[in-house]
Amino acid sequence: MVSNSVVTRIGMRWHIHALITAAIFAVLYKYWLTTPALQYVSIGRWRLLAVVVAAACGSALSLLRVSRTALSCGAMAGLLFGGTWAAWTFPNDVAISLSHAFASHLESFWRDVLTLTFATTLTAFLCAYVEKRVRAR
């Protein structure tokens, strides 16, 4: 029998891990989209470097014992929030609403958001698998 306090702590820890992951990914992705150096990099290299950074973040957070579901959900939320934040704060002639910024980012970058979330989740699973194999020895 599991007490309510244990279930509450586990549920609260999941939410905290997801929020921390979302914050990390939102800040990194926002500045990734708005950095001036992107005008000197091809789209293919931009995506490759983004996947490498997402995989590194996923493996680091996995090694810090963030659950894979919290990591996956937090990464997706962070990427969506960071992209919306970048679109909303980008200098425009006409002010745009928050919902329009979200729709605009999602329309343009939905494949990248899915790819980066998949890369993060996959590396988290691989790190957990390798860690389990190392501990078994």
Order of alpha helices (4+ residues) and beta strands (2+ residues): alpha-alpha-alpha-alpha
